[in-house]
Amino acid sequence: MSAVTAPSGPPRPRVLGRSVVNVVVGLAVLYTLLPVLWLVFAATKNTDALFGSKVFGLDHFSLGQNLSDLFAMDDGIYGRWYLNSLLYAVVGAAVGAFISVACGYAFDKYAFRHKEKLFGLVLAAVMVPQTVLALPLYLMASGTGLVNTFWAVFVPVLFNPFGVYLGRIFSQGYVPDEVLEAARVDGAGELTTYARVSLRMLGPGLVTVFLFQLTSIWNNFFLPMVMLSDQHLYPVSLGLYSWNSSATVSPEYYPVVITGSLLAVLPLILAFVLLQRFWRSGLTAGAVK
């Protein structure tokens, strides 16, 4: 009597599918990291090596000289640009996140006339490109005398329709109505309930909105280009663009532009590394809800 033998080995289609997925993921990772690696290596090269064919080589290392030239170029204006970007992005994202979460909380927890219609307008505003709003914002700033000032760039970034949408989602997922009713029964007013109860529960959502706002404001380019003509008010993105335009005539700008670009991505990386725990939990709660 012969024993029945089971077929050995996993099915070939499954192995082939995993291989295809791994190849696609590997190509996506390479596509994402290759420009970053080029930026890291190119920031260590001088002008001659930068235009050579050995950008990824370890020779011609001149990162220290490039950093020195970067902060000495044009009387050290890059440091001013960097501080401007930190002020626009960090303060603007923090204030904008509080505004967005508060608006989303109001849409979720309070009943008022035409609430859903107004929220529909907020969702419609999410689909409007920011470049379309640049000219109306410029005309409004011109009418109030704010063109070529700090406020012309800072005020518009405080209001983000997508942040309001996220604020409502997080409010639905994090703040139970029963907790608010208990606070009201204990005699807490609406502002006290929001500040001492709801806002603490909305912490992960607040961090998530802050990160989205921070990335958007830090990479903002078109609005400062329209609003500003004083180089001392430029953010890093617009300042590097002006240097890159000058590099076609003066090649010595190329190394400082690349080194400045490398430094420009560091705050975003640092923010995501430090706040990723809150960001992940926030996105998970929003997705589950």
N, C-alpha and C positions, 0 to 999 in steps of 0.2 A: 504494500500500500504506500503510495508516494505522498509526501507532504505537500501541501499547497503553499507556494512561496508568494509573498506579497511583493508587489513592484517596489524596487528600491530607488531612492533618490527623489528629490523634490520635482514637481512638474516643471518642465522647461519654460512654459510661458511665464510662471511666477518669477523664476530666476532672471529671465530676460527683462521682465518689467522692472525689477529692482535695479538691474544694471542700467537701464535707460534712465530711471529716476536719478540714480547716483551721478550719471554723466551730466544730466541736465542741471542738477544742483551744483556740481563742480564747476560747470561753465558759468553759471550765474554768480557763484562766489568769485571766480577769477575775473569776470567782467566787472564786479563791484570793487574788488581789491586792487586790481592792476593800476587804475589811475591814482589811487592813494599811495601805492608803492612807488610809482613814478614820481609823485610829488615829494615823497620823503627822500628819495635818492637825489632828485634834481635839486632839492634845497641845499644839498651839501656840495654842489659843484660851482666852479667859477664860470665866467662867461665863455671861455674857450672850451672847457669840457662840456658845458651845457649844450653847445651846438655840435659836439662830436657824436660818435656812435656808441660811446661807452657810458651812458647815463647810469646804468645799473652796476657799474664797476665801483670798487672801493678806493680807487686812486683819486687824486685831485680833490681830496677832502678839504673843504673850506667853509664849513658851517659857521664856525666862529667869526670868520671874516664877513660872511654874508649877513649874519645877525648884526654885526657892528655897522656895516654899510646900511642895513635896513633902518636902524634907529638914528642914523646920522644923515640920511638922505633928506634933502629939502628942510634942513634945520630940525630934523627929528619929528616931522609932522605925523609919521606913522603911529607913534605913541598916542597922539591926540585923536587920531582916527579910531584907534583901538578903544580908548576910553569912551569916545562917543558911542561906539557900537555897544559897549557894555551898558552904558546908560540907557540908550534906546531900547535894547533888547531885554536886559534883566529887569530894570524898573518897569518898562512898558509891559513885559510879559506878566510880572507879578500883579500890577494894577489891573491889567486886562483880564487875567484869570479870575480875580475876585469879582470883577464886574460881570463876566460871562457866567460864572457859577451862581451869582446872586440872581441874574435874570432867568437862568434856567430853573432855579429853585422857585422863583415867583410863578413861572409858567406851570410848574408841576403842582405846587401846593395851594395856589390861590385861584379862586374863581372870579372872573371879571368879564365884562362884555367883550365879545369878539376875540376871545382869547385864542381860539384855534385859528382864526383868520390871521391874526397878528403873527402867530407862530408859523403859519404858512408863508408869510412874507419873509420871516427869518430864514426858513429853509430855501426860499427862492433866492435870497441874497447870497446863500452859500455858493450858488452856481454862477454868480457874476464874477468874472475875472477882475483881479485887482487893477490891472492895467486900464480897464475901462473906466474905473473910478478916479484915475489919476488927474485927468483934466478937470472934472467937476470939483475935486478937492482943491486943485490949484486955484480955480476961480473963487472958491469960498475963502481960501486963505488969503488971496489977493484982496478980496473985499474987506477982510478984517485986519489987513496989514501984518499978517503972520508969515508971508513968503520970506524965505531965506532966514528963518529963525529956527531955534530948537523945537518950538511947539508945532511947527508945520509938519514935522515928521513924527513927533511923539504922540500928539493927540489922535490922529487917525488910526494908529495901530492899537489903541486901547479897546476898540470895539470890533469883535470878531463873531460873525453869525454862527460859524461852526462851533465856536466855544460855547455859545448859548445853547446850541443843540446838545452838545456833550453835557453841559451843566444840567439840563433837564433829564437826560438819561441817567446820569449819576445820582440825581436827586431821587428818581424813582427807585433806583437800586439800593441806595444806602440809607435813606431816611424814611423809616416807617411812619405812617400817619398816627399810629398809636402812641409813639414816643412824643410827638408834637402835642397830642391831646393831653397826655399826662403832664407835660410842662405847662400847658395853659391852665389845667386844673390847679396846679400848684401856684398859680398867680403870675407866671412869667409872661411878659409882653411879647409881641411878635419879634421885635428887634433882639430882645434878650434871648428868646428861643432860638433865633437864627444864629446869633453870635456864639452862644454857649453850648448849644446842643447840636444844631444841624451842621454848622460849619466844621465842627470836629469830626463828625461822621463823613463829611464830604472831603476829608483830607486827601485820600488817594485820587479822587476825581479832580481836585484842585491842582495837584501835582501834574496830572496828565494834561490838563488844559494848559498849564504853565509851560510844559515842554513843547507842546504844539505851537504855542504863541512864541516861545523863545526861538524856535527854529525858523518860523515864518518871519519874525522881525529881524533876526540876525542876517538872513539871506535876502532881506528886502533891498531892492536896487532901484527899481523904476521910480518909486515915490520920492526918494531922496534926490534922484537925478532931476526930477521935475521941479522940486521945491527949493533946492539949495544951489547957490552959486559961490558961497564962501567955503573955501577948502577946509577951514578950521572947524566946520560943522559936519564935514563928510563922515559917514560911517566907513568901515573898512572896505566893504564891497565897492562903494563908489570911488574911494581913494585908490584902490588897486586898479580899478578900471582906468582912471586918469593916468596912472603910471604906465599901465600897459599900452595906452595910446601913445605915450611919449617914447616908449621903447622902440618904436619903428624908426625914430630919428636918433635916439640915444640908446644903444644896446646895453649900456651899463645898468639900465633899469630892469632888465630881464631877471637877473638873479634875485634882486630884492623883491620883485613881484612874486616870484615863486616861493621865496622864503616867507614873505608876508602872507601868502595864501596858506602855507602850512600852519603858521601860527593862528590863522583865522578859523581853522576848523577845530582847534583844541578846546575852546569853551563848550562847544556843542557836545564833543565826545565826553568831556568831563561831566557835563550836566546829565547826560544819559547814563553814565556809569554810576554816578552817585545816587540818582533818583530812579533807576530802573526797577527797583523793588516795588515802589509805589506805582510806577507807571504800568507795570505788568498786572498788578492786582486791580488797578483802576480799569484797564481795558477788559480784564476778565469779568469783572462785575457788570460792566456795561454790556458785554456780549451775552452774559447769562440772562440778564433782565430782558 
